[in-house]
Amino acid sequence: MSLTELSLHDLQQQLQTRAVSSVELTRAFLSRIAATQGQVNAFITLCEDQALAAAEAADRRLAAGDAAPLTGLPLAVKDIFNTAGVRTTCASKILADYVAPYDATAVARLKDQGAVLLGKLNMDEFAMGSSNETSAFGAVKNPWNPACVAGGSSGGSAAAVAACQVPASLGTDTGGSIRQPASHCGVVGLKPTYGRVSRYGVIAYASSLDQVGPLARNVADCALLLQAVAGHDPLDSTSVDLAVPDYLAALGEGLAGLRIGLPREYFIAGLDADVQKAVAAAIDVYRGLGAEVVEVSLPHTEYAVACYYLIATAEASSNLARYDGVRYGLRAEAAQGLLDMYMQSRGQGFGAEVKRRIMLGTYALSSGYYDAYYLKAQKVRTLIRRDFLRAFDQCDVLLTPVAPTPAFRLGEKTADPLQMYLSDIFTIPVNLAGTCGLALPCGMSGAGLPIGLQLVGKPFDEATLLRVAHAFEQATDWHRKTAPL
Amino acid sequence: MLSKYETVIGLEVHVQLTTATKIFCGCSTRFGAPPNSQTCPVCLALPGALPVLNGKAVDFAILAGLATHCRIAPRSIFARKNYFYPDLPKGYQISQYELPICEHGHLDISLEGGATKRIGITRIHMEEDAGKSMHGETPETSASSFVDLNRAGTPLLEIVSEPDMRSPEEAIAYLKKLHQIVVYLGVCDGNLEQGSFRCDANVSVRPRGQEAFGTRAEIKNINSFRFIKQAIEYEVERQIELVENGEKVVQETRLFDPATGVTRSMRGKEDAHDYRYFPDPDLVPLVVDEAWIARMREQMPELPEARRARFVRDYGIPEYDAEVLTAERALADYYDACVKLHGGGKVCANWVMGEVIRGLNEQGIGIAECPVRPQMLAGMLQRIDDGTISGKIAKTVFDEMWRSGRDADTIIAEKGLKQVTDTGAIEAIIDEILAANPGQVEEYRAGKEKVFGFFVGQVMKASKGKANPAAVNDLLKKKLAGG
């Protein structure tokens, strides 16, 4: 097995036993990226020089015996995280040349541990999309089949791990943007509870839904990365001041007495047959591991997608107002006067999907429509959150598919935004409820594409979620499959 | 014409808070720094930056709410007010909309003739200020505009009154009262020219006896008490004229032009922004518990009304004096300190309202810069009390304290201003004066008692003012009577 196929934990061990240096590791991943970037397009920006400098510093730290868990490990982050001195585009023309003067808190925490940042990963523009096709830097291609989408919006974060370009990455999840691409690319992706990881320095799409999370080859690696970035940040008022448990320590505790809930609204007609089969098999695995499986109901599920596309777009319409060409980012050169500058800069800088969502959100907040749309959506959101809290009276975690189908073909849904929006039907409610969800590989389709299983945990109970997912991994080997790239 | 109509005025006042740092980041709020030197990712609205509420601004909002008898909301919400403008970096202003921090308050204003009137305060909410846009003034820059974001994120309170005022005079009385209170509280420096206290006026007219309000115009950003009066007066006349001519007042925003004294339409209702307010998802609800309110209550300084009453009650000075002395917190502090050091309420009031205020006015300085500090004034007054100097000489000592900044005892000693109380010395002077003016002595003894004053003056003059006036009186009377 080559270095680039190893898990974060394996690499950590190699570094700490000095079997390999961080510089060697960094070079190995950089050459893997160079060899496969053309096929996958997972990276928007590579920062080789900074990475090698960080690797040298990490090697000194390892030699000095003061290594942190991530010291010397190569990682990459979605291009939605601000990184001081390395451009941050959010996959948009409007920020194509933008270089931030500061690091996002999550990035700063990785750097503090001595992690080596290889580059910035492709994504849907401003995280708006389910297929990575809205990126101004071209779509990410699925490492399992380059004719298929990698999923979105953290498509680059998932594909880079699947393509062995990085052992793990950070993404963000607003309506499924970590879990859905993780599922499509056959890797593990965790969306923590809203408030668990700081959003400071993460470019906002929908502030009340956005959450930072890890993607990796296995559950333990996700736990390692979550451990590094989780915890209160005084710079983010919505980050929660709760103690962060030791996620790795809890992994092996077993499933005795665990109750798994199956929300009946998620097992619907129209679910792809391969997906249904894989999820059913996963349920059997859990039964075999001694878990009790119960049926539960999340009665407001059918309103989730509509609710999400009102709240997320409303927040986005306001969050994206700052891209006005005044202080940074694209400014249309030929503009005549202020209004023209705004219209041309934003007209040229934003792609079609971003414009669509800004218009939808602006409409939802407009005087005369606010009560019917935004306010009503907030009320529905409360009902959806209650659905989950009630379901958790009967079970410890929920088990569902991640997406109704495996990865679809590039271009297949771009003409039909509603079809595209529905591909997040199982992940969106988790963001609306504000709780945590995890996607992990549980099967392969007949066409050779990965299928993902979603586990949903109680608010701030990522530890249980990780433990339950880890038990599945111990009993199966879906996570060991590598994309044929 | 005016008497046929009633004026209805409601005021919105923006009070800039004196916190050291901005409301959602740690940047300084200092005025006058080089453009954009007091900025950071948060107040520049760089991608990914998030606001964190400054607790001190909340303290100040609670103080203002308590001082104006508001209910402090246990839970209030920050909202985004969305509009595009170059000096509004996020494309929205963080403000409060549906649930402000303070509601249902009032202020009592004094009307002419001594009556008081209660003006309702609808709400007080917290918000951030915008930056400043400037247009290029040199030939090379005339095609450009410049944005300075130093002010962006400075904390403001918006204090909204009920439409309870019925004349420009009432509006001014309300504003002065409000101004006095926020300055007393120390939450605002009260500087109108620098925009620390800004006023928008909602003005309408209606035929007397009609209950429904007329259509109002909002007059924006008027930056002096005088202009507010002018602007309202002009607006009332304009609206009455429209109504009299059978035209309609349109709901609109108008700007006051101080150069011409008129208001001009800025934008009509149809151009009014749809601000698309919604709760800011980056900020959690602001929860103010009873303990926080109690803490602020403890920190609340004595307000002008309470202080005025105390001065009258404890220091025995007339209402009028108390009113003058409490107009400004710093002046009231000065007077209070003098009385605490010296004890004489009335005599301190006389000196502060007389010599001190006169000196300040002559030099155009404030009480904070007064060279005669309370302990200096009190020390001098003690020397009058113990007979070291006379009230007349005290004026000379005061002027010298003002000029030199030295205390009364030093000046009295150096200049030999100690009062002569030695009766022998005074008698000698009197004998001399009487001997030199036999004619006047005759007149006095013939019953022309007015001449007495002449003798007092001569004796004081001969003693260079240092003779104790009471002793001079006594001895003169004796000598003149005794012959």
Interface residues (C-beta under 8 A of the other chain):
Chain A: F81 N82 T88 C90 L95 Y98 A100 P101 Y102 A104 R199 Y200 G201 V202 I203 A204 A206 S207 S208 P234 L235 D236 S237 T238 A314 E315 S317 S318 L320 A321 R322 D324 V326 R327 Y328 L338 Y342 T362 L365 S366 S367 Y370 Y374
Chain B: P41 L44 A45 L46 P47 G48 A49 L50 P51 V52 L53 R80 N82 F84 P86 P89 K90 G91 Y92 S145 V147 D274 R276 Y277 F278 P281 D282 L283 V284
